[in-house]
């Protein structure tokens, strides 16, 4: 289910990017409201996906898919150029997303991050790192 949440989050990310362009510096009300709603939706669904996905993997895929969508749709909707350099970069991101998926993007436990186990001072070291008295 987390991959579905991540795809929904990425769709919101694309809407966020495209609607930000349409706000004309947040001077247009409806595109501005859409931008805020899309940003909120994207972060919300990303947070659901990150319940079981590694944050580095989830965030990378979220931003990557958002970038790909904005690049693709921006060239169609806003008539932005899509040259060879952009296409190669686009394919590199797709390859990275596939690589992250194939190498396992889920955490091994659903308990969340583990806090480190506290340990005592190292031998020969006193309080606050001062040398221990002998």
Beta strands, then each sheet from edge to edge (+ up, - down):
end
